[in-house]
């Protein structure tokens, strides 16, 4: 158990809909990262927040957005869903905002299926 | 453009033998590298890391080697065990730069047979 909690674990929704994925980081971690893993793809970095502020942006679509709340939990909002958005979405957390010897810990992921 | 490449999608090894997983990168600014292991239905778990100022880091059965001139790193598992069967991801980052994220390869599936 990494200490990173993601909900829901599985989600099936229709095209055009909007969903929200939730993440609670490890106790004491200030950074939250979101990654997407599609079939045959590695882990694609979407976005990072540190102590409530956006710190880095990766390949995140405009239809997607995220935020980190004062209690440090984070939500990833996916809207106007398309079939290609079906993927495993991982949240990860770390203590610091940089990676200098700083390990990031992953949750178990949220399986999103768009039908 | 993939900055971190794991060119072997899969590797099969017998129990007790050495497993060697390879990773190449293109960005010479990367200076911290990590290996993660992932079992089905679980999130990736940290395995071992290496800073670019080193060429080897060892932790029990796991050793990571870094060849900066070749922009290549490898993970050696000796001896391999059936429980090592998993997907292994290589990742790289720009250490000490705020707001950067780990860049992952696509992974190599290791199968260790008994």
Interface residues (C-beta under 8 A of the other chain):
Chain A: X2 X4 X33 X35 X40 X41 X42 X43 X44 X45 X48 X50 X55 X56 X58 X90 X92 X97 X98 X99 X100 X101 X103 X104 X105 X106 X107 X108 X109
Chain B: X4 X6 X32 X34 X36 X41 X42 X43 X44 X45 X46 X49 X51 X89 X91 X93 X94 X95 X96 X97 X98 X99 X100 X101 X102 X103 X104 X105 X106 X107
